């Protein structure tokens, strides 16, 4: 998953004059979207870990959640960001954005998250959004979706293996207890 996401972020960073981006993916088991990968200007290298794995509840008024739920791209400037949560406002101001767009990762009716792009100087242009929505997202959607599915299946497989191991341990314990022949052997 990380390799596919890194390629996706690299492709977005090739867009003209984009200063940063963040990729948020859905975690349906928790009703959240989670920041899985981001690229910020060099001056923010120290805070990348703070935002990595940051979770947005689908119940909040965050710009990413709004784009996700509405299945629509949302572009904001310093005045329009005020309509969203304090977290959205703090990110916008902290990253010194002049313009920010949250774009749903959408193919047909399937949505798997959002991607945020921002500019510190200038406005996110319709042409940049068009390239993202018509070329980059469609090219990476299925690989990301498949990688998410694979990661989910891997987690479930590990959970099942742990349950089997615990059950086998319990059965060995029961067998050992059943094989005891005297009260004194219990303490051995």
C-alpha positions, -999 to +999 in steps of 0.1 A: +000+000+000+027+025+010+045+021-024+014+028-044+005+058-022+041+071-026+038+069-064+004+087-062+018+115-040+049+119-064+025+122-093+005+149-075+037+168-066+045+171-103+015+194-107+027+230-113+032+251-082+015+227-057+031+233-024+018+203-006-007+174-005-022+149+018-039+116+011-067+105+034-082+070+032-114+056+046-114+033+075-150+020+074-146-001+106-141+032+125-161+056+105-130+077+099-107+089+072-071+087+081-041+107+067-020+079+052+006+100+035+015+136+030+040+159+013+047+193+029+072+220+021+107+214+036+100+239+064+074+215+078+095+183+079+093+183+117+055+181+117+049+154+091+047+127+118+021+147+136-002+146+106+006+111+095-022+087+106-043+117+119-079+106+119-109+126+110-142+113+123-170+112+097-191+131+122-170+163+121-173+194+100-138+189+085-132+199+049-120+164+041-151+148+056-173+173+036-156+164+003-158+127+011-195+128+021-206+151-007-185+133-034-175+168-045-143+188-048-142+217-023-118+246-029-113+272-002-094+304+005-087+321+038-123+333+042-141+301+031-121+278+054-138+294+084-169+274+076-151+242+086-138+227+118-110+243+139-087+215+127-093+225+091-087+262+099-055+254+119-041+233+091-049+259+065-033+287+086-004+265+099+006+255+064+003+292+053-021+283+026-036+308+002-058+282-014-066+246-005-087+219-023-100+186-010-108+162-038-127+130-033-109+098-044-139+087-065-144+063-094-181+059-104-199+055-071-169+041-052-151+064-029-120+055-009-109+089+006-098+123-003-066+141-015-058+176-004-036+199-024-026+234-013-008+265-025+010+290-003+011+315-032-018+316-056-051+298-060-056+261-069-065+263-106-093+245-123-068+230-148-049+214-119-081+200-105-090+187-139-057+169-143-061+153-108-098+143-114-096+132-150-061+117-152-042+111-119-071+098-097-085+074-123-050+060-130-043+053-093-078+046-080-079+008-086-043+001-075-050+020-042-084+003-038-068-031-044-039-024-020-064-013+007-084-045+002-052-066+003-041-048+035-076-054+051-075-091+041-040-094+055-052-079+089-081-103+089-059-133+081-035-124+110-065-120+133-078-155+123-043-170+128-041-155+163-075-169+172-065-204+159-033-202+179-052-192+211-077-220+205-049-246+200-033-233+232-066-237+251-071-272+237-036-283+248-043-269+283-076-289+284-059-320+272-031-316+299-058-312+326-077-343+314-044-363+315-038-356+351-038-389+371-036-377+406-042-346+428-005-343+435+004-341+398-017-309+396+011-290+414+039-304+393 
